[in-house]
Amino acid sequence: MASLRRLAAAASLVATLCLPARAQQPEATPPPAEPTPAPLPEPVKPEPPAPTQPAPPAVGVAQPSNDLGIKPADERLLPRLDVFFPEGDLDLRVSRLINEVFFEGQVKYNVVSGDITAFLRYKYYGLRRTTQLTVFDSISFSRIENNSNDFDRVRGALLLLQWPLSYSHRTSFLAEFDKISTNKPTEVDRLLRLGSTNTLVRYSYQFGTPEDGRSNAIVGEPRAQTERLFSAFRDIGPGGAGFTAAVTYGFPWGPGDYDYVKLEYEALKRFDVTRRSFLIGRLAGGSYPHAGTVKPDPALPRSSEPQVDRLRIPSSDFFQLTGRDALLGVKDRRHGTEVVLTTWEYFMPWFIEKPHHFLWLDWDNWYWVLYAGYGTVGFDKKVYSELGNYIPDAGVGFESSVRLRKYRFFLSGIVAQALKGGGGVEARISVKSYR
């Protein structure tokens, strides 16, 4: 019941943001001067005001998608919706731009496990800096096959400042405060030993398009990231490239309980093979050069993961190889403090800008995708040199743009499998609405 009330409250928040802002009445235009008798010429009629055009984006500042232009009311109110299968994730965002201030509400909900995260953002676009203030509340439950009501909860707020160096180059600074709670027996013991407050600061650098969601997640809000299947959505043009690096310090001063330094990076490069087919390579990794430790409590039973329990790092911050931004065919949930992986996606067009009508839909574009990945994760830097610990995977998928009347969608799918170890085949589908 409590989770239903929280979902209803989040839905009410999004519905409130959906309401169109009342348009301001235009100021009265003074009538043109009365024409005087000859020989004066006829008075010149005032020119009609030029149609409002979206302001050009500030150099290097992330703009709120396509919401700056004037559109019909029903299109302006169309939220951005992403649906992911088989995970059952739903991501709904509703935003309004008022003068230079951007307001956005976001709800991420998993219909399978019941996980729900709500965000409320205030973003101001200045000439030399973008300022964003976010408050959030995230609740995640145990996997449904565990038949348990145990949950983890993180509530907090963050301040994100971004400085554009050019359209493609940006630096960022983030300060965040998290309050962690749980009713899972193993996590309760861990919080009692380590504490429940995570305070952190992060400095980062980005090279690439402002609307790169994965890059923005590394420098800003990982919980809010909309995970895609492939890299082509990141607006990388022919021969384009991208790079992101961030250093995070979780400090144990004041209310903070955790003590760590985390490094993350990701590089992206597009190689054009033919006039229409291309290859996108990605290299990503992370490391904890410093992590505080605590001694195990002899009064508590021995932990099944002693390396995790002795480190003063939040449980959700350990690196993994699974997920849409990692290896798509891997089910192994191993985690650690050291990770490196690479993925390669080869896009081959079936048809481009030649609409095909099928199943009541207009299919504008279709790309076949060949996928391959390779990576490792562990708790020691030796994992980088131990080739036997690396896991390869491969798969085949597609990416298409679809129209249903005036609404447009991106549809992506893949079937992939790890080529080492068990786990079987992983099938994933995502649907994204856009305007």
Secondary structure as the mmCIF struct_conf table of DSSP 4:
data_model
#
loop_
_struct_conf.conf_type_id
_struct_conf.id
_struct_conf.beg_label_comp_id
_struct_conf.beg_label_asym_id
_struct_conf.beg_label_seq_id
_struct_conf.end_label_comp_id
_struct_conf.end_label_asym_id
_struct_conf.end_label_seq_id
HELX_RH_AL_P HELX_RH_AL_P1 ALA A 2 CYS A 18
BEND BEND1 LEU A 19 LEU A 19
HELX_LH_PP_P HELX_LH_PP_P1 PRO A 20 THR A 36
BEND BEND2 PRO A 37 PRO A 37
TURN_TY1_P TURN_TY1_P1 ALA A 38 PRO A 39
BEND BEND3 LEU A 40 LEU A 40
HELX_LH_PP_P HELX_LH_PP_P2 PRO A 41 THR A 52
HELX_LH_PP_P HELX_LH_PP_P3 PRO A 54 ALA A 58
TURN_TY1_P TURN_TY1_P2 VAL A 59 GLY A 60
HELX_LH_PP_P HELX_LH_PP_P4 VAL A 61 GLN A 63
TURN_TY1_P TURN_TY1_P3 SER A 65 LEU A 68
BEND BEND4 GLY A 69 GLY A 69
HELX_RH_AL_P HELX_RH_AL_P2 ALA A 73 ARG A 76
TURN_TY1_P TURN_TY1_P4 LEU A 77 LEU A 77
HELX_LH_PP_P HELX_LH_PP_P5 LEU A 78 PRO A 79
STRN STRN1 ARG A 80 PHE A 85
TURN_TY1_P TURN_TY1_P5 PRO A 86 GLY A 88
STRN STRN2 ASP A 89 ILE A 98
TURN_TY1_P TURN_TY1_P6 ASN A 99 GLU A 100
STRN STRN3 VAL A 101 ASN A 110
TURN_TY1_P TURN_TY1_P7 VAL A 111 SER A 113
STRN STRN4 ILE A 116 TYR A 125
BEND BEND5 LEU A 127 ARG A 128
STRN STRN5 THR A 130 PHE A 141
HELX_LH_PP_P HELX_LH_PP_P6 SER A 142 ARG A 143
HELX_RH_3T_P HELX_RH_3T_P1 ILE A 144 ASN A 146
STRN STRN6 PHE A 151 PRO A 164
BEND BEND6 LEU A 165 SER A 168
STRN STRN7 HIS A 169 THR A 182
HELX_RH_AL_P HELX_RH_AL_P3 PRO A 185 LEU A 194
BEND BEND7 SER A 196 SER A 196
STRN STRN8 THR A 197 PHE A 207
BEND BEND8 GLY A 208 GLY A 208
TURN_TY1_P TURN_TY1_P8 PRO A 210 GLU A 211
HELX_RH_AL_P HELX_RH_AL_P4 GLY A 213 VAL A 219
BEND BEND9 GLY A 220 GLY A 220
HELX_RH_3T_P HELX_RH_3T_P2 PRO A 222 ALA A 224
BEND BEND10 LEU A 229 SER A 231
HELX_RH_3T_P HELX_RH_3T_P3 ALA A 232 ARG A 234
TURN_TY1_P TURN_TY1_P9 ASP A 235 ASP A 235
TURN_TY1_P TURN_TY1_P10 PRO A 238 GLY A 239
STRN STRN9 ALA A 241 GLY A 250
BEND BEND11 TRP A 253 TRP A 253
TURN_TY1_P TURN_TY1_P11 GLY A 254 PRO A 255
STRN STRN10 TYR A 260 ASP A 272
BEND BEND12 THR A 274 ARG A 276
STRN STRN11 PHE A 278 ALA A 291
STRN STRN12 THR A 293 THR A 293
HELX_LH_PP_P HELX_LH_PP_P7 LYS A 295 ASP A 297
TURN_TY1_P TURN_TY1_P12 PRO A 298 ALA A 299
BEND BEND13 LEU A 300 LEU A 300
HELX_LH_PP_P HELX_LH_PP_P8 PRO A 301 SER A 303
BEND BEND14 SER A 304 SER A 304
HELX_RH_AL_P HELX_RH_AL_P5 PRO A 306 ASP A 309
TURN_TY1_P TURN_TY1_P13 ARG A 310 ARG A 310
STRN STRN13 LEU A 311 LEU A 311
BEND BEND15 ILE A 313 ILE A 313
HELX_RH_3T_P HELX_RH_3T_P4 SER A 315 ASP A 317
BEND BEND16 PHE A 318 PHE A 318
STRN STRN14 PHE A 319 GLN A 320
BEND BEND17 LEU A 321 LEU A 321
BEND BEND18 GLY A 323 GLY A 323
TURN_TY1_P TURN_TY1_P14 ARG A 324 ASP A 325
BEND BEND19 ALA A 326 ALA A 326
TURN_TY1_P TURN_TY1_P15 LEU A 328 GLY A 329
STRN STRN15 HIS A 335 GLY A 336
BEND BEND20 THR A 337 THR A 337
STRN STRN16 GLU A 338 PHE A 358
TURN_TY1_P TURN_TY1_P16 LEU A 359 TRP A 360
STRN STRN17 LEU A 361 GLY A 378
BEND BEND21 PHE A 379 ASP A 380
HELX_RH_3T_P HELX_RH_3T_P5 LYS A 381 TYR A 384
TURN_TY1_P TURN_TY1_P17 SER A 385 SER A 385
HELX_RH_3T_P HELX_RH_3T_P6 LEU A 387 ASN A 389
STRN STRN18 ILE A 391 LEU A 404
TURN_TY1_P TURN_TY1_P18 ARG A 405 LYS A 406
STRN STRN19 TYR A 407 ALA A 418
BEND BEND22 LEU A 419 GLY A 422
STRN STRN20 VAL A 425 TYR A 434
#
